[in-house]
Amino acid sequence: MYLDSTKKAEIFAQYGKDAKNTGSAESQIALFTYRIKHLTEHMKQNHKDVGTARALTTLVGKRRSMLDYLKERDIERYRAIIKELGIRK
């Protein structure tokens, strides 16, 4: 499985304040980005997989909503996470 509890804890530790901080906007955006990258690679090989395409679109929308929230609340944190993850605006 591509995303297990140890990988999640690693992502939360890197982008959140610690491994237990799973609710921060930065850690959620980082988790969404990891999942989006995985699904994008899957879609490159399985272009007719409609269920995965829909899941990918949903994840991108959730990440965009979270980024918009962060942009409204704290522009510096928004800019930092965009730069760190290499997300296009």
Buried (B, 14 or more C-beta within 10 A) or exposed (E): EEEEEEEBBEBBBEBBEEBEEBEBBBBBBBBBBBBBEBBEEBBEEEEEBEEBBEBBEEBBEBBEEBBEBBBEEEEEBBEEBBEBBEBEE
